[in-house]
């Protein structure tokens, strides 16, 4: 018998439908053809992070409506291509475990066969919550937490009820909510205490937002910049919330303002956020030059400069 040589082949052989999400920068779907070319080292990984491809593989057995998810990380070479030996090692171990155990040839057995692999990772809880929210939304499943979370964010519950909310509910609200629903409530939730605002902003970075919502967030962003002491966590959360959109003048203006601010423009977290979430805007020559000029003056010194530039040069 010829063993599968790629994960795509293995899933096809095992009668598993699969989806691929990047989880390194944002939670964003990767086209299967693009993933196949990545596996064959024909195409670089589209969203490298720290020279790694960080993936969520959503696997759906043919005879089941319940998918399961592998969170994986594979190393990349200097060109951003998959180091295939790592994938081969993962696949070889997987196949060996399945062949050694007849029960592992079932859907649940295949799921468990990846346990304890050095390539399995545990992402931050909010990233895992967004992946689950996107998968369940695609399957048109209702969220158990949506209404409770929505009630909090539209001020139908006391603001000190924040600790009762769960990460999955915030992710579900961000992914499930229609544009109009978000637009009608945005003025409410942006006035909440910092922690719930920041948490929802971090989840919103994984979906497109209507221009009307981005405009309101921009207003709060500019107000935050005008404070005597800038709340950096809140400021960067606003940037992350709108970061899914490409080639949007509002976002470019927000980046320019933060890079020319008298005090904020030296904070290394500003550069990490722009490089990690808004890198596509740095393809514009003037903005890239401004970014690099200010980065050279960042408060983490040469180490901060080198780390961020090294991460950026891997972007395709």
C-alpha angles and dihedrals in degrees: 000000000000111000121222113264099198135040089245090056091047093052091048091048090049092048092242121148110215144193128194128215129181110229100174100085106005132344100264131153119250118213112247093232089052090050092050091053089048091052090051090050089240095118130033119245107273097221110030118180121191089342091302135112104224110195144179111206111197109202124194119190114222093239097044138070092203114088124198129209135226117198108205140174124199127183122245130213126235091280094051092254123139115268091229095200089071093052090044090052092050092047094045092052091046094052093045092054092049094048092048093053121046091199089058089068090075122087093259090045092055089049092054094042090078093058117122092014112147087229094059112097136186109226125204112290093247091055092051090048092054092050090052090046092052093047094047092046090054089050089051092237121158118245117239091207104039101094095044091049093045090051090056095048094049090051097251088127129047114273090235088065087080095107090060093064121093129219091243091057092053091048091047091051092051095048102033100043115101118231093254092051092051091045093053093050102036094095089054100049096042088061093057123102116290100260099058091042092052093046094052092044090055090054094045091061087077097065139045117263130209116254091246092061093045090052092054091047089049089056092053089045092054091046089053090052091054095058119110089236111030116222097226097190091054094042093052091045089059090052092049093048092063097035099101092076121086128210093009115153092211091058093046089053091051091052092049092050094051092047092051098042113122096239109009094060092078098051111113091212088064091058093043090053094048093045093044100043110012102037093128090070090060089070086079106092102223094045091047091052091049090048094051093044092054092040089060087063097046120140093242092062126209093342091058092045094049095046095051096043091048090053093048096050090062092061110106 
